[in-house]
Amino acid sequence: MLNSYEFFLKEMPVEIGQLEKSVLANDWIKTSKIAHKIKPHFKMVGQRQLSELIEKIETLCTVEEPNGPYIQKLFGGFKQEVEKNATAVKQALKQLNHFTK
């Protein structure tokens, strides 16, 4: 069974790829659904700031007339932060595995 860190490292790139496609397609309903789906995974690996940012993106997608350029800009920053923080998650997983052996 995958722990939260392993799940994050394995599944998040796929989810971020799907999210990026929906953002670029201006599909705000799909973007909102994917954002909602992945939001808790950031909290589970200690990335509360990213969880809050994806929640903001989710909320912005649900307004009557979403501001596409702004959402795309936020997503760009979100994606960069996810990539940077993946290293921290890998390190946490490594430490966890060290202590559980």
Secondary structure as the mmCIF struct_conf table of DSSP 4:
data_model
#
loop_
_struct_conf.conf_type_id
_struct_conf.id
_struct_conf.beg_label_comp_id
_struct_conf.beg_label_asym_id
_struct_conf.beg_label_seq_id
_struct_conf.end_label_comp_id
_struct_conf.end_label_asym_id
_struct_conf.end_label_seq_id
HELX_RH_AL_P HELX_RH_AL_P1 SER A 4 LEU A 24
TURN_TY1_P TURN_TY1_P1 ALA A 25 ASN A 26
HELX_RH_AL_P HELX_RH_AL_P2 TRP A 28 MET A 44
TURN_TY1_P TURN_TY1_P2 VAL A 45 GLY A 46
HELX_RH_AL_P HELX_RH_AL_P3 ARG A 48 CYS A 61
TURN_TY1_P TURN_TY1_P3 THR A 62 THR A 62
BEND BEND1 VAL A 63 GLU A 65
HELX_RH_AL_P HELX_RH_AL_P4 GLY A 68 THR A 100
#
